[in-house]
Amino acid sequence: MKACVGWRRFLFCFPLIFILPHLFSVLELHQNQAVTDSPKENTKKFDVQHSSGDDAPKKITKKFDHLVLGPAAGEGLPNRLQCRGVKALNKTYFSNPSHASSVGDGIAFVTVFTIYNNSPDALADGKPSNLVTVGNASYSKPERSMAILNVFIKFIQVRMPQSNIIILTDPESDLSLHQNSVTVLPIQGEYSRDKLMLQRIRSYITFLDIRLEKLSQEQGRITHFIFSDSDIAVIDDLGQIFEKYQDFHVALTFRNNKDQPLNSGFIAVRGTRDSILRARTFLQKVLEVYSSKYMKASRMLGDQLALFWVIKSDASFDAKRFSKAQAFIKEIGGASVLFLPCATYNWTPPEGAGQFHGMPLDVKVVHFKGSRKRLMLEAWNYFSSSADISDMLCLILKSGRTKYDF
């Protein structure tokens, strides 16, 4: 204060009151621009996140509208896919698609699918703000769902060409698919977003009832069923499940997750009459638990919570078995249940970057759950252009920490 005592010193200090705040504002603006204007690399094809092996990857909260690749989890680990860029350094263990499921029993995939916002106005909505672009194609919200369903079908037709696909849908959905080995089966029910997971179990049970009726009328080749989400990519022949494990009625996939160890996006049912009956009874129990205990989670996770409740309600079941990624069979409520590790039969990008420690070389199903639907379409486009399944898996693996716009 003494520095500004006196009339002359006051005239000298007074302008500083206005100049100093302005200088600080300019400095702050330059610092912010230095952060946001950092150069981008490889933006023509996809972005690359750089990370040293010693540093933990930073959590990504932004959702991207283009491919963003980071480090590949599992680097240096045995029996894990190794990548240099998006080129695989070792090859995954795949059967020959031309021989997949060509001998023995038949396989059919069953999925529940419905279209929302399918009014003419919604389908015709071409506003740029409502469109997303993947490759050379742009999609509205309803078109995205159809694109994902079509890619789901294409992966099955490439990897298991002799299998069939059955789509259970709302009778009011205008779902027309004219493809070989694809059947659309309308089933009455409540397909609203809030009740879709509950309706899915009901539709599975109704389908099994229909199948039981057909079995009583015909004799012949047995068809096994794989009930799955439509946002999965079948990477290898799944018919070997029914050949390798002869004594199960229903199969579930598990991961090392204390509260939600089971994922309902993949359920296999052996096609014999006895197995279908036992699987139906099992799913009916899951439906009852869902309806009575988990309706607050009816939009998401309720079916998985109900599945786990049915399993853990068996007094002899040891949930510690979920900590090891090894298949096992357990009798639950009169059904022989096969538990398959998600790391192989229901691999997901975020868990691949985390607890799965990369991608096993024998991976058979990739599940693009959550904000990874764009990645499913990008992966198919890459596979279509390269025809190399292992390289495509490197692209998926390196994108495991990224969330997308859909």
Phi and psi in degrees as a GROMACS rama.xvg file:
@    title "Ramachandran Plot"
@    xaxis  label "Phi"
@    yaxis  label "Psi"
@TYPE xy
-63.2262  -25.3502  LYS-2
-64.7089  -23.8979  ALA-3
-110.617  23.0879  CYS-4
-83.2814  136.086  VAL-5
102.811  154.942  GLY-6
-66.8832  -43.6816  TRP-7
-66.0445  -42.2256  ARG-8
-66.4126  -32.0907  ARG-9
-64.5685  -42.6382  PHE-10
-62.1696  -33.7582  LEU-11
-71.6385  -40.6244  PHE-12
-83.2542  -25.4483  CYS-13
-58.6314  -43.9685  PHE-14
-63.2598  -26.8655  PRO-15
-62.2693  -27.0044  LEU-16
-59.9802  -33.5602  ILE-17
-92.3514  -31.6307  PHE-18
-76.9311  -42.1529  ILE-19
-61.002  -47.8812  LEU-20
-57.4494  -36.5281  PRO-21
-65.2383  -41.762  HIS-22
-62.4333  -42.3573  LEU-23
-63.699  -37.8282  PHE-24
-64.2441  -41.8963  SER-25
-64.0306  -44.0349  VAL-26
-59.9181  -42.6846  LEU-27
-64.8219  -39.42  GLU-28
-62.4465  -43.4322  LEU-29
-62.9629  -37.7283  HIS-30
-64.9948  -42.7872  GLN-31
-64.1959  -40.0709  ASN-32
-66.1584  -33.903  GLN-33
-63.6872  -32.0353  ALA-34
-76.4867  -46.9072  VAL-35
-79.5318  -21.6277  THR-36
-98.0544  20.1594  ASP-37
-64.46  142.909  SER-38
-65.662  144.686  PRO-39
-97.9838  147.429  LYS-40
-116.902  141.816  GLU-41
56.9528  35.6491  ASN-42
-76.7183  -12.8989  THR-43
-67.8455  -39.2326  LYS-44
-108.176  -52.7383  LYS-45
-162.936  157.382  PHE-46
-85.0325  150.485  ASP-47
-121.061  127.357  VAL-48
-90.8681  123.338  GLN-49
-91.8459  133.759  HIS-50
-150.588  133.55  SER-51
-75.5968  152.741  SER-52
-63.7684  -22.7191  GLY-53
-86.6006  -17.537  ASP-54
-95.8606  138.332  ASP-55
-69.0664  136.552  ALA-56
-62.9842  141.287  PRO-57
-74.8277  142.556  LYS-58
-70.4094  129.545  LYS-59
-97.6725  124.31  ILE-60
-107.805  -24.8173  THR-61
-69.8558  142.876  LYS-62
-101.676  128.797  LYS-63
-99.7728  152.763  PHE-64
-108.126  20.8543  ASP-65
-155.23  163.779  HIS-66
-63.0564  134.435  LEU-67
-130.245  118.1  VAL-68
-108.817  139.795  LEU-69
-123.313  -161.011  GLY-70
-67.3106  147.773  PRO-71
-86.3561  119.946  ALA-72
-64.8922  150.287  ALA-73
88.1057  10.7565  GLY-74
-60.8233  127.362  GLU-75
84.4204  -6.97633  GLY-76
-85.2217  142.83  LEU-77
-68.1609  151.746  PRO-78
59.3939  27.513  ASN-79
-125.428  146.705  ARG-80
-63.7578  131.913  LEU-81
-113.082  134.79  GLN-82
-129.552  146.473  CYS-83
-121.877  107.447  ARG-84
66.3919  -129.118  GLY-85
-108.232  24.0483  VAL-86
-104.286  130.965  LYS-87
-78.6761  130.941  ALA-88
-87.1566  -23.5266  LEU-89
-130.971  161.752  ASN-90
-105.88  143.821  LYS-91
-77.0859  159.792  THR-92
-89.6665  97.755  TYR-93
-117.729  146.13  PHE-94
-80.2031  163.722  SER-95
-76.4024  119.747  ASN-96
-57.2781  -29.79  PRO-97
-67.6305  -20.5765  SER-98
-107.314  -4.46876  HIS-99
-63.8351  126.269  ALA-100
53.6997  28.4343  SER-101
-87.3471  -12.4136  SER-102
-124.131  141.905  VAL-103
93.4347  -146.654  GLY-104
-78.4643  161.64  ASP-105
-84.639  161.924  GLY-106
-128.23  134.825  ILE-107
-130.877  133.389  ALA-108
-92.2363  137.077  PHE-109
-124.711  126.377  VAL-110
-136.342  150.709  THR-111
-99.6764  129.334  VAL-112
-147.33  136.169  PHE-113
-142.986  160.609  THR-114
-108.394  130.248  ILE-115
-105.378  156.827  TYR-116
54.4959  42.3811  ASN-117
-97.4549  24.4882  ASN-118
-71.0766  156.577  SER-119
-54.7088  -37.7496  PRO-120
-65.0616  -41.1028  ASP-121
-67.83  -41.9491  ALA-122
-68.1581  -29.5443  LEU-123
-90.1861  -0.309909  ALA-124
-69.8661  105.679  ASP-125
-108.052  20.454  GLY-126
-60.3251  133.201  LYS-127
-54.275  -34.1156  PRO-128
-67.765  -20.6409  SER-129
-101.631  2.46828  ASN-130
-106.3  146.805  LEU-131
-122.046  148.904  VAL-132
-117.598  128.683  THR-133
-128.405  117.759  VAL-134
64.2933  -126.073  GLY-135
-99.9688  7.95799  ASN-136
-115.832  144.379  ALA-137
-116.072  142.62  SER-138
-132.244  138.173  TYR-139
-79.4162  176.449  SER-140
-59.503  -48.695  LYS-141
-62.7769  -35.667  PRO-142
-68.5605  -31.6082  GLU-143
-58.7341  -48.5525  ARG-144
-59.3609  -42.2818  SER-145
-66.2754  -37.2701  MET-146
-63.6875  -41.3739  ALA-147
-64.3241  -43.7908  ILE-148
-60.5419  -42.9147  LEU-149
-63.8053  -38.8221  ASN-150
-69.3124  -38.4956  VAL-151
-53.1292  -46.6142  PHE-152
-66.419  -42.7944  ILE-153
-63.0728  -42.6487  LYS-154
-60.326  -43.0356  PHE-155
-63.2039  -43.5829  ILE-156
-67.0695  -28.8094  GLN-157
-80.1946  -45.0387  VAL-158
-88.2438  -27.7608  ARG-159
-135.947  70.0515  MET-160
-62.9248  -18.6717  PRO-161
-99.4092  7.36448  GLN-162
-89.3074  165.018  SER-163
-110.961  160.37  ASN-164
-129.416  126.861  ILE-165
-119.415  125.022  ILE-166
-109.451  115.06  ILE-167
-88.7696  126.777  LEU-168
-144.023  166.22  THR-169
-66.7705  128.958  ASP-170
-55.277  -24.5101  PRO-171
-84.0972  -9.46976  GLU-172
-74.5721  133.491  SER-173
-87.3302  74.5513  ASP-174
-108.006  105.188  LEU-175
-119.165  114.079  SER-176
-126.044  113.386  LEU-177
-106.658  77.2926  HIS-178
-131.819  150.746  GLN-179
-63.7324  139.817  ASN-180
67.4514  16.2757  SER-181
-116.702  125.679  VAL-182
-120.869  132.072  THR-183
-101.076  122.164  VAL-184
-120.094  102.994  LEU-185
-69.7267  134.993  PRO-186
-133.588  126.134  ILE-187
-61.9006  144.073  GLN-188
167.889  -173.508  GLY-189
-105.797  105.057  GLU-190
-104.176  21.0069  TYR-191
-62.8463  158.455  SER-192
-57.8718  -38.7637  ARG-193
-70.7766  -21.1297  ASP-194
-117.619  8.26786  LYS-195
-63.9957  -40.4003  LEU-196
-66.641  -36.8025  MET-197
-67.179  -43.3402  LEU-198
-64.7025  -32.1597  GLN-199
-59.7925  -45.3303  ARG-200
-64.3605  -41.0544  ILE-201
-61.1652  -40.8743  ARG-202
-66.2339  -38.7795  SER-203
-60.0926  -45.065  TYR-204
-63.9398  -43.7708  ILE-205
-60.9046  -42.0462  THR-206
-61.7686  -42.8011  PHE-207
-63.744  -35.7537  LEU-208
-62.2251  -43.6033  ASP-209
-61.9882  -41.231  ILE-210
-66.5626  -40.4179  ARG-211
-61.0134  -39.5686  LEU-212
-64.8446  -40.3109  GLU-213
-67.6317  -36.3152  LYS-214
-63.4305  -32.428  LEU-215
-73.1188  -16.4824  SER-216
-103.316  -15.3659  GLN-217
-139.803  153.271  GLU-218
-123.866  145.372  GLN-219
157.709  -149.758  GLY-220
-63.3539  135.418  ARG-221
-79.904  138.75  ILE-222
-116.364  123.407  THR-223
-90.38  156.151  HIS-224
-123.723  139.126  PHE-225
-120.517  108.668  ILE-226
-87.4991  122.38  PHE-227
-143.912  162.36  SER-228
-67.1946  159.862  ASP-229
-89.7096  0.0540025  SER-230
-102.145  36.6749  ASP-231
-113.355  154.977  ILE-232
-116.589  121.112  ALA-233
-79.9962  118.922  VAL-234
-97.802  -28.9477  ILE-235
-145.176  166.296  ASP-236
-61.0205  124.794  ASP-237
-97.9804  -1.75743  LEU-238
-62.3982  -24.3293  GLY-239
-65.288  -20.7421  GLN-240
-58.0724  -45.0896  ILE-241
-76.8203  -20.9695  PHE-242
-85.9241  -39.9428  GLU-243
-74.7067  -37.9435  LYS-244
-114.223  99.454  TYR-245
-85.8268  -16.3518  GLN-246
-110.462  20.6979  ASP-247
-107.789  156.722  PHE-248
-102.16  -42.1306  HIS-249
-137.884  144.263  VAL-250
-122.214  139.4  ALA-251
-124.71  162.494  LEU-252
-113.203  144.029  THR-253
-132.899  157.017  PHE-254
-137.88  170.684  ARG-255
-83.2078  79.8784  ASN-256
-135.485  116.764  ASN-257
-59.5828  -43.5348  LYS-258
-92.405  -30.0356  ASP-259
-135.372  68.7185  GLN-260
-75.1864  -18.6782  PRO-261
-106.926  139.928  LEU-262
-114.851  125.089  ASN-263
-82.6104  1.67154  SER-264
-74.4308  -1.67991  GLY-265
-150.168  111.726  PHE-266
-134.633  123.893  ILE-267
-107.718  141.158  ALA-268
-130.575  125.485  VAL-269
-66.4803  144.482  ARG-270
-86.266  7.84824  GLY-271
-75.8039  158.677  THR-272
-59.7415  -44.0207  ARG-273
-62.4265  -42.8966  ASP-274
-66.6628  -40.6536  SER-275
-64.3433  -41.4724  ILE-276
-60.3151  -45.7541  LEU-277
-70.1766  -37.2646  ARG-278
-65.7267  -38.8691  ALA-279
-63.0456  -44.0733  ARG-280
-62.4149  -40.6316  THR-281
-62.6595  -48.5741  PHE-282
-67.6077  -31.2664  LEU-283
-64.1514  -38.5518  GLN-284
-65.0696  -42.1057  LYS-285
-60.5908  -42.0677  VAL-286
-62.7553  -41.5007  LEU-287
-64.28  -42.35  GLU-288
-66.2815  -43.3041  VAL-289
-55.8014  -50.3393  TYR-290
-66.4275  -30.1049  SER-291
-95.6679  -24.4464  SER-292
-120.547  -25.3418  LYS-293
-128.331  29.8079  TYR-294
-66.5143  -24.3465  MET-295
-67.3979  -19.7528  LYS-296
-109.409  32.5467  ALA-297
-68.6247  -27.4224  SER-298
-77.083  -38.4657  ARG-299
-142.44  140.276  MET-300
75.939  -15.7285  LEU-301
-57.9956  -40.3537  GLY-302
-66.8237  -36.3521  ASP-303
-71.3389  -38.087  GLN-304
-65.1683  -40.0607  LEU-305
-66.7732  -39.3458  ALA-306
-58.3462  -48.2264  LEU-307
-64.8032  -37.8703  PHE-308
-61.0353  -43.9308  TRP-309
-62.5343  -41.3912  VAL-310
-67.8206  -50.1048  ILE-311
-74.2883  -14.1719  LYS-312
-71.888  -14.1228  SER-313
-74.5601  117.74  ASP-314
-60.4117  -27.1436  ALA-315
-89.9119  -1.59464  SER-316
-81.185  135.027  PHE-317
-110.5  106.748  ASP-318
-66.3656  -14.0152  ALA-319
-64.4904  -18.2725  LYS-320
-66.3352  -18.2878  ARG-321
-74.2433  -11.0483  PHE-322
-78.1066  -15.7434  SER-323
-113.629  132.066  LYS-324
-80.7728  63.2248  ALA-325
-130.35  134.603  GLN-326
-67.2938  144.843  ALA-327
-153.239  160.869  PHE-328
-118.912  137.721  ILE-329
-141.653  139.017  LYS-330
-78.5791  120.36  GLU-331
-130.231  113.735  ILE-332
55.8261  38.026  GLY-333
87.3878  -2.41885  GLY-334
-114.366  139.714  ALA-335
-84.7084  110.202  SER-336
-103.955  124.672  VAL-337
-93.9655  126.034  LEU-338
-104.152  119.341  PHE-339
-110.911  139.04  LEU-340
-69.1691  131.779  PRO-341
-58.4243  -30.7107  CYS-342
-55.4254  -28.499  ALA-343
-105.857  -41.8131  THR-344
-105.344  -0.32765  TYR-345
-160.5  50.1979  ASN-346
-71.3575  134.788  TRP-347
-123.092  146.97  THR-348
-54.9718  -47.7842  PRO-349
-66.2804  -38.5679  PRO-350
-73.2921  -28.5121  GLU-351
-64.4527  -34.8318  GLY-352
-79.352  -11.8707  ALA-353
-116.476  -107.316  GLY-354
-66.0727  -23.1942  GLN-355
-78.8138  -11.998  PHE-356
54.4236  51.5626  HIS-357
102.191  -161.127  GLY-358
-116.583  118.524  MET-359
-59.9104  148.466  PRO-360
-69.8874  -16.1895  LEU-361
-104.216  24.1194  ASP-362
-59.6999  140.301  VAL-363
-122.846  -23.7464  LYS-364
-138.173  132.215  VAL-365
-112.653  127.282  VAL-366
-111.083  115.155  HIS-367
-92.9271  58.5201  PHE-368
-76.1715  160.474  LYS-369
68.1609  -143.771  GLY-370
-85.3033  52.4246  SER-371
-127.844  16.536  ARG-372
-66.0029  -38.6735  LYS-373
-57.6964  -41.7261  ARG-374
-61.0872  -34.8776  LEU-375
-61.4528  -45.1793  MET-376
-68.686  -40.5757  LEU-377
-62.8935  -39.9548  GLU-378
-64.2605  -42.351  ALA-379
-64.4005  -42.0829  TRP-380
-60.4628  -41.454  ASN-381
-65.6466  -44.4586  TYR-382
-63.4454  -39.4297  PHE-383
-62.573  -33.0726  SER-384
-87.1428  -27.1162  SER-385
-105.185  -27.969  SER-386
60.5183  20.656  ALA-387
-116.511  107.525  ASP-388
-67.0826  -35.3689  ILE-389
-67.8677  -40.6493  SER-390
-64.2256  -39.957  ASP-391
-60.6182  -38.3979  MET-392
-67.1536  -31.6011  LEU-393
-63.9349  -41.597  CYS-394
-59.8731  -43.7867  LEU-395
-65.5576  -45.2724  ILE-396
-60.5521  -42.5233  LEU-397
-75.1915  -9.80921  LYS-398
-101.386  9.24745  SER-399
-61.0324  -26.4367  GLY-400
-95.0293  3.92041  ARG-401
-101.808  135.838  THR-402
-102.946  141.364  LYS-403
-112.531  174.417  TYR-404
-71.6278  -13.4649  ASP-405
